[in-house]
Amino acid sequence: MTVEQRPVPPEDERWAPLTPVGAEVDARIKPLQEGALANRSAAVAGLARLRRGAGKPAGSVNEILQHTVSEKFAGPGAGDLATPGEVAAHVALTLYAVHQQSQRKRMHRRGWGLGHSVRMLHPQEFEANPPPVLRRFQALGTSQSTDELVHHLRGVVQLLRGQTIPLDYALLADELVLWQRPGGASTLRLRWGRAFYRTPRTTSP
């Protein structure tokens, strides 16, 4: 089953409006994605550098700052520590680079939210024994810190990459900003849970 034949998100989830952080992440990924698919050396090298930043703190890898630093990520009054927007952008961009590696299809696709994309790893109904993907999804929801969440996200991205399932990294960046705010984690657990447990719908080939 190709991505185009897989169940797509409900229409009301497909084009969630982006904040300036998410919009800038989207704008930065698109040329890298198109360049990588066209095998342009600059884009391929840029993604390779971004992958080296995966799992490392925002702002700690000098060679990727051209991709991960922006006034839109920092926001007004930024101090010496990375802002929530900078953390979110760094995570989204580096995980996208991991996801896109060696892929010949677009792994950043608007509308493919986290709950929906993870569910596509196991679109069938759950039986008595929960599948491994359910445990992976539950680990996301029980994360107690941003670092723990990012650790679980990286594992999920590897699974999505293996099945050629895309993810909306612009939306993910906005959600990572929200996660770092008071009450944000609870909001996202509900949002992701609704998308994950909703019965998948198929489209015509």
ABEGO torsion letter per residue (X at the ends): XBAAABBBBBAAAABBBBBAAAAAAAAAAAAAAAAAAAGBAAAAAAAAAAAAABGBBBGABAAAAAAABBAAAAEBGBBABBBAAAAAAAAAAAAAAAAABGBABBABBBGBBAAAAAAAABABBBBABBBAAAAAAAAAAABABAAAAAAAAAAAAAAAAAAGBBBBAAAAAAAAAAAABBGAAAAAAAAAAAAAABBBBBBBX
